[in-house]
Amino acid sequence: MNTLRRLRIAIFLLLGLASTFGALSQQPGAAAEETALSSEERQIRQAVIAFVEEYNAHKAGDVAALFAEDARMVFRDGAEVNGRDAIKQSFEEHFRESPLAAISVVVDSIRLLTPDVAVEEGTTSLFPDGETLTSRGKYSVLHIKKSGRWLMQSSRTVEEESLSAYGDLQQLEWFVGEWIDEGRAEVVEAAFRWDENKSFLLEDFQVIREGNVVLKGTQRIGWDPQAKQIRSWIFDSAGGFGEALWVPIGDNWVIKAKGVRADGASASATRTLTRVTGDRVIWTSTERFDGDDQLPDLAVTMVRKPPEPK
């Protein structure tokens, strides 16, 4: 984590700390309780700081150690992760998928319900690439004190606001790079990259037959904020064009595509994208129509091109 990002996170946390202690000191009759409450709050806030630092250092085991053994994480869509071991695995997978991810946290309040139970509420900001703010969310954490140490018993995302298309497209970031099909008479080469603001994922592709480029094209993959769905637009050098809607189904993507060829004929297909590994994907195309003619199903395996030798 660079110095600027660490400074920004520290400022967020200190602002939250100052506002909470300031409000406490203004309460009538609170002076007698302030020392005890502040001591407990300080311990919880130190745990928050540790969570942010370990998250941004991508230390999944150290992050999980801040949770109780039978802890639970609940996400905005209702998905749950239960138990410290599963929480550790969840963070390990997240850090593999987003190797630059960083967060910042502002603590809005900490309420002690009993000497051993507290509720923390605040706001998180997510930077999937370490720099671009893509979402901000409200959260609630239930802390319990065990053997003199505060641990997170449960955490819940209460609200989540998307601030950038990149946040919704970031799940496709693994596409970035150069790809080539495997085992076909025709060779298809594709290269993916982000646009300047990371609002669209851009693809350039070409089809090579017997050493000659017979078709080129571009594709733009973006987030439709009205439909709340990933959508793409494709254009080829022959004059054809089309669009598609992307739907996640389990670990796969189902892509409903339709378009118009240069001669005016309609074309459509349902493509299923299966990510076998980080460097190998399978495209399965079914329900293929060229005008009124139905075409046979097609499966293509594409692999990531290794970097050019220096």
RODO-2510 file (C-alpha; in nm, 4 decimals, decimal comma):
residues 310
     n   res          X          Y          Z
     1     m     0,0000     0,0000     0,0000
     2     n     0,1517     0,3346    -0,0996
     3     t     0,2071     0,6215     0,1442
     4     l    -0,0666     0,8420    -0,0026
     5     r    -0,3323     0,5717     0,0336
     6     r    -0,2227     0,4882     0,3887
     7     l    -0,2430     0,8586     0,4803
     8     r    -0,5917     0,8877     0,3284
     9     i    -0,7179     0,5889     0,5267
    10     a    -0,5663     0,7216     0,8483
    11     i    -0,7357     1,0598     0,7973
    12     f    -1,0757     0,8940     0,7426
    13     l    -1,0395     0,6925     1,0613
    14     l    -0,9172     0,9841     1,2700
    15     l    -1,2059     1,2024     1,1543
    16     g    -1,4528     0,9363     1,2602
    17     l    -1,2739     0,8977     1,5950
    18     a    -1,2780     1,2694     1,6659
    19     s    -1,6464     1,3128     1,5846
    20     t    -1,7525     1,0260     1,8111
    21     f    -1,5461     1,1388     2,1099
    22     g    -1,6594     1,4981     2,0591
    23     a    -2,0266     1,3994     2,0740
    24     l    -1,9647     1,1906     2,3884
    25     s    -1,7934     1,4732     2,5769
    26     q    -2,0912     1,7029     2,5217
    27     q    -2,3438     1,4709     2,6851
    28     p    -2,4550     1,5892     3,0347
    29     g    -2,3344     1,3557     3,3094
    30     a    -2,1135     1,1596     3,0717
    31     a    -1,7832     1,2515     3,2382
    32     a    -1,7936     0,9600     3,4841
    33     e    -1,8551     0,7095     3,2035
    34     e    -1,6293     0,8637     2,9418
    35     t    -1,3052     0,6959     3,0500
    36     a    -1,4535     0,3441     3,0542
    37     l    -1,6475     0,3882     2,7304
    38     s    -1,3554     0,5507     2,5532
    39     s    -1,1271     0,2665     2,6576
    40     e    -1,3593     0,0079     2,5034
    41     e    -1,4170     0,2210     2,1947
    42     r    -1,0446     0,2676     2,1499
    43     q    -0,9963    -0,1085     2,1475
    44     i    -1,2700    -0,1544     1,8875
    45     r    -1,1331     0,1273     1,6753
    46     q    -0,7882    -0,0282     1,6888
    47     a    -0,9495    -0,3447     1,5533
    48     v    -1,1047    -0,1380     1,2715
    49     i    -0,7653     0,0096     1,1872
    50     a    -0,6141    -0,3388     1,1896
    51     f    -0,8893    -0,4633     0,9577
    52     v    -0,8223    -0,1859     0,7040
    53     e    -0,4460    -0,2350     0,7170
    54     e    -0,4610    -0,6148     0,6857
    55     y    -0,7206    -0,5907     0,4073
    56     n    -0,5087    -0,3456     0,2109
    57     a    -0,2035    -0,5670     0,2659
    58     h    -0,4138    -0,8612     0,1377
    59     k    -0,3415    -1,0762     0,4443
    60     a    -0,6513    -1,2959     0,4417
    61     g    -0,5469    -1,4950     0,7500
    62     d    -0,4892    -1,1813     0,9585
    63     v    -0,8208    -1,0337     0,8436
    64     a    -1,0050    -1,3531     0,9378
    65     a    -0,8342    -1,3559     1,2795
    66     l    -1,0274    -1,0379     1,3649
    67     f    -1,3528    -1,2374     1,3447
    68     a    -1,4959    -1,4750     1,6049
    69     e    -1,4667    -1,8437     1,5222
    70     d    -1,8401    -1,8699     1,4464
    71     a    -1,8683    -1,5245     1,2852
    72     r    -2,0920    -1,4388     0,9927
    73     m    -2,0636    -1,1937     0,7023
    74     v    -2,3836    -1,0885     0,5230
    75     f    -2,3644    -0,9021     0,1918
    76     r    -2,6131    -0,6590     0,0381
    77     d    -2,7611    -0,9264    -0,1910
    78     g    -2,8280    -1,1570     0,1045
    79     a    -2,5335    -1,3908     0,0433
    80     e    -2,3639    -1,5137     0,3608
    81     v    -2,0241    -1,6463     0,4632
    82     n    -2,0279    -1,8387     0,7915
    83     g    -1,7338    -1,9300     1,0129
    84     r    -1,3795    -1,7954     1,0401
    85     d    -1,2339    -2,0559     0,8034
    86     a    -1,4904    -1,9754     0,5329
    87     i    -1,4307    -1,6025     0,5866
    88     k    -1,0587    -1,6537     0,5362
    89     q    -1,1234    -1,8484     0,2153
    90     s    -1,3606    -1,5764     0,0935
    91     f    -1,0951    -1,3075     0,1392
    92     e    -0,8295    -1,5250    -0,0254
    93     e    -1,0507    -1,5630    -0,3325
    94     h    -1,1325    -1,1922    -0,3323
    95     f    -0,7654    -1,0911    -0,3182
    96     r    -0,6799    -1,3327    -0,6011
    97     e    -0,9541    -1,1821    -0,8159
    98     s    -0,8680    -0,8220    -0,7185
    99     p    -0,4936    -0,8109    -0,6461
   100     l    -0,4911    -0,4303    -0,6104
   101     a    -0,8123    -0,3867    -0,4091
   102     a    -0,8114    -0,1368    -0,1215
   103     i    -1,0710     0,0057     0,1147
   104     s    -1,1117     0,2968     0,3527
   105     v    -1,3470     0,3111     0,6515
   106     v    -1,5182     0,5927     0,8413
   107     v    -1,6627     0,4873     1,1782
   108     d    -1,9860     0,6778     1,2418
   109     s    -2,0695     0,5358     1,5854
   110     i    -1,9918     0,2653     1,8396
   111     r    -2,2588     0,1738     2,0948
   112     l    -2,1880    -0,0516     2,3918
   113     l    -2,4979    -0,2638     2,4562
   114     t    -2,3345    -0,4526     2,7438
   115     p    -1,9759    -0,4591     2,8741
   116     d    -1,9066    -0,7427     2,6268
   117     v    -2,1282    -0,6512     2,3292
   118     a    -2,1005    -0,3478     2,1016
   119     v    -2,2452    -0,2321     1,7699
   120     e    -2,0326    -0,0388     1,5221
   121     e    -2,1804     0,1479     1,2262
   122     g    -1,9991     0,3309     0,9506
   123     t    -1,9161     0,3738     0,5844
   124     t    -1,6762     0,1856     0,3597
   125     s    -1,5268     0,3055     0,0322
   126     l    -1,3959     0,0515    -0,2198
   127     f    -1,1046     0,1020    -0,4613
   128     p    -1,0859    -0,2240    -0,6674
   129     d    -0,7710    -0,1170    -0,8519
   130     g    -0,6240     0,0642    -0,5522
   131     e    -0,7069     0,4074    -0,6960
   132     t    -1,0553     0,4263    -0,8515
   133     l    -1,3411     0,4810    -0,6057
   134     t    -1,6224     0,2607    -0,7362
   135     s    -1,8676     0,2138    -0,4494
   136     r    -1,9548     0,3349    -0,1031
   137     g    -2,1617     0,1396     0,1465
   138     k    -2,3120     0,1575     0,4934
   139     y    -2,2250    -0,1280     0,7253
   140     s    -2,3045    -0,2601     1,0718
   141     v    -2,0774    -0,4832     1,2822
   142     l    -2,1651    -0,6675     1,6020
   143     h    -1,8575    -0,7000     1,8262
   144     i    -1,8219    -0,9395     2,1205
   145     k    -1,5507    -0,9373     2,3846
   146     k    -1,3886    -1,2767     2,4467
   147     s    -1,0959    -1,3296     2,6825
   148     g    -1,0412    -0,9547     2,6971
   149     r    -1,0321    -0,9115     2,3174
   150     w    -1,2952    -0,7577     2,0912
   151     l    -1,3848    -0,9718     1,7872
   152     m    -1,6343    -0,9286     1,5056
   153     q    -1,9274    -1,1651     1,5554
   154     s    -2,1198    -1,0510     1,2494
   155     s    -2,0883    -0,7893     0,9767
   156     r    -2,3622    -0,6749     0,7433
   157     t    -2,3655    -0,4455     0,4413
   158     v    -2,6752    -0,2305     0,4913
   159     e    -2,6598    -0,0052     0,1842
   160     e    -2,4388     0,0041    -0,1224
   161     e    -2,4062     0,2825    -0,3791
   162     s    -2,2274     0,2332    -0,7098
   163     l    -2,0170     0,5377    -0,8015
   164     s    -1,8416     0,4143    -1,1156
   165     a    -1,9103     0,1765    -1,4022
   166     y    -1,5748     0,0193    -1,3265
   167     g    -1,7173    -0,1169    -1,0035
   168     d    -1,9783    -0,3128    -1,1990
   169     l    -1,7404    -0,4190    -1,4776
   170     q    -1,4483    -0,5051    -1,2529
   171     q    -1,5653    -0,8685    -1,2376
   172     l    -1,4548    -0,8936    -1,6033
   173     e    -1,1129    -0,7374    -1,5488
   174     w    -0,9457    -1,0766    -1,5903
   175     f    -1,0219    -1,0386    -1,9633
   176     v    -0,7555    -0,7678    -1,9962
   177     g    -0,4727    -0,8949    -2,2136
   178     e    -0,4262    -1,0833    -2,5411
   179     w    -0,6059    -1,4081    -2,6295
   180     i    -0,5928    -1,6601    -2,9138
   181     d    -0,8216    -1,9523    -3,0021
   182     e    -0,6949    -2,3051    -2,9708
   183     g    -0,7278    -2,5850    -3,2250
   184     r    -0,9239    -2,4298    -3,5134
   185     a    -0,8539    -2,3960    -3,8844
   186     e    -0,9268    -2,0259    -3,8493
   187     v    -0,7287    -1,8310    -3,5939
   188     v    -0,9074    -1,5675    -3,3864
   189     e    -0,6935    -1,3174    -3,1959
   190     a    -0,8442    -1,0815    -2,9404
   191     a    -0,7005    -0,8094    -2,7170
   192     f    -0,8884    -0,6504    -2,4258
   193     r    -0,8068    -0,3232    -2,2498
   194     w    -0,9795    -0,0558    -2,0430
   195     d    -1,0753     0,2804    -2,1852
   196     e    -0,9205     0,5904    -2,0292
   197     n    -1,1745     0,6228    -1,7439
   198     k    -1,2349     0,2484    -1,6965
   199     s    -1,5964     0,3040    -1,7988
   200     f    -1,5786     0,0459    -2,0805
   201     l    -1,3855    -0,2695    -2,1524
   202     l    -1,2647    -0,2544    -2,5137
   203     e    -1,1841    -0,5466    -2,7429
   204     d    -1,0036    -0,5540    -3,0779
   205     f    -1,0225    -0,8832    -3,2661
   206     q    -0,9250    -1,0305    -3,6002
   207     v    -0,9927    -1,3550    -3,7861
   208     i    -0,7008    -1,5085    -3,9755
   209     r    -0,7483    -1,7738    -4,2448
   210     e    -0,4525    -1,9314    -4,4264
   211     g    -0,2291    -1,6530    -4,3044
   212     n    -0,4608    -1,3722    -4,4218
   213     v    -0,6716    -1,1429    -4,2057
   214     v    -1,0286    -1,1915    -4,3358
   215     l    -1,2177    -0,9931    -4,0717
   216     k    -1,1481    -0,7351    -3,8049
   217     g    -1,3716    -0,5842    -3,5426
   218     t    -1,4168    -0,4065    -3,2124
   219     q    -1,6354    -0,4655    -2,9121
   220     r    -1,7268    -0,2277    -2,6306
   221     i    -1,8483    -0,3800    -2,3036
   222     g    -2,0218    -0,1457    -2,0595
   223     w    -2,2656    -0,1178    -1,7719
   224     d    -2,6279    -0,0254    -1,8443
   225     p    -2,7332     0,1792    -1,5371
   226     q    -3,1027     0,1589    -1,6280
   227     a    -3,1210    -0,2166    -1,6832
   228     k    -2,8586    -0,2769    -1,4108
   229     q    -2,6878    -0,5172    -1,6474
   230     i    -2,3701    -0,5567    -1,8498
   231     r    -2,4255    -0,4827    -2,2186
   232     s    -2,1918    -0,4980    -2,5183
   233     w    -2,1814    -0,3568    -2,8710
   234     i    -1,9802    -0,5102    -3,1558
   235     f    -1,8802    -0,3805    -3,5011
   236     d    -1,6888    -0,5650    -3,7743
   237     s    -1,4879    -0,4497    -4,0742
   238     a    -1,7417    -0,5971    -4,3195
   239     g    -2,0104    -0,3554    -4,1999
   240     g    -2,1950    -0,5826    -3,9564
   241     f    -2,2910    -0,4808    -3,6048
   242     g    -2,4703    -0,6195    -3,3028
   243     e    -2,5350    -0,5990    -2,9303
   244     a    -2,5632    -0,8418    -2,6411
   245     l    -2,6819    -0,8683    -2,2808
   246     w    -2,4611    -1,0448    -2,0254
   247     v    -2,6176    -1,2492    -1,7439
   248     p    -2,4095    -1,4229    -1,4734
   249     i    -2,5240    -1,7803    -1,4115
   250     g    -2,3229    -1,9434    -1,1355
   251     d    -1,9575    -1,9239    -1,2411
   252     n    -2,0500    -1,8725    -1,6086
   253     w    -2,1758    -1,5859    -1,8207
   254     v    -2,4684    -1,6326    -2,0601
   255     i    -2,4601    -1,3756    -2,3403
   256     k    -2,7671    -1,3198    -2,5557
   257     a    -2,6430    -1,1658    -2,8805
   258     k    -2,8218    -1,0338    -3,1867
   259     g    -2,7029    -0,8329    -3,4836
   260     v    -2,7227    -0,7397    -3,8492
   261     r    -2,4800    -0,8519    -4,1164
   262     a    -2,3514    -0,6190    -4,3861
   263     d    -2,5994    -0,7718    -4,6367
   264     g    -2,8934    -0,6907    -4,4080
   265     a    -2,9547    -1,0428    -4,2775
   266     s    -3,0246    -1,0865    -3,9075
   267     a    -2,8052    -1,3009    -3,6861
   268     s    -2,8411    -1,4174    -3,3273
   269     a    -2,6893    -1,6627    -3,0830
   270     t    -2,6694    -1,7563    -2,7172
   271     r    -2,3095    -1,7758    -2,6008
   272     t    -2,1946    -1,9263    -2,2724
   273     l    -1,8591    -1,8172    -2,1363
   274     t    -1,6895    -2,0624    -1,9000
   275     r    -1,3669    -1,9587    -1,7322
   276     v    -1,1709    -2,2812    -1,6927
   277     t    -0,8623    -2,1126    -1,5457
   278     g    -0,7281    -1,7597    -1,5396
   279     d    -0,5637    -1,8247    -1,8756
   280     r    -0,8209    -2,0453    -2,0508
   281     v    -1,1884    -1,9873    -2,1394
   282     i    -1,4459    -2,1822    -2,3387
   283     w    -1,7046    -2,0054    -2,5538
   284     t    -2,0052    -2,2269    -2,6343
   285     s    -2,2422    -2,0843    -2,8943
   286     t    -2,5929    -2,2302    -2,9259
   287     e    -2,9245    -2,1222    -3,0813
   288     r    -2,7272    -1,9786    -3,3711
   289     f    -2,9326    -1,8246    -3,6514
   290     d    -2,8145    -1,6659    -3,9753
   291     g    -3,1297    -1,5153    -4,1178
   292     d    -3,3820    -1,8018    -4,1141
   293     d    -3,1134    -2,0710    -4,1158
   294     q    -3,0173    -2,2403    -3,7911
   295     l    -2,6480    -2,3168    -3,7629
   296     p    -2,4851    -2,5992    -3,5659
   297     d    -2,3575    -2,5375    -3,2125
   298     l    -2,0002    -2,4228    -3,1805
   299     a    -1,7423    -2,4436    -2,9006
   300     v    -1,4179    -2,2459    -2,9022
   301     t    -1,1377    -2,2589    -2,6462
   302     m    -0,9283    -1,9471    -2,6084
   303     v    -0,6044    -1,9142    -2,4152
   304     r    -0,4142    -1,6117    -2,2958
   305     k    -0,1161    -1,5314    -2,5151
   306     p     0,2130    -1,5397    -2,3275
   307     p     0,4075    -1,2132    -2,3214
   308     e     0,6482    -1,1510    -2,6032
   309     p     1,0068    -1,2484    -2,5166
   310     k     1,2266    -0,9485    -2,4422
***
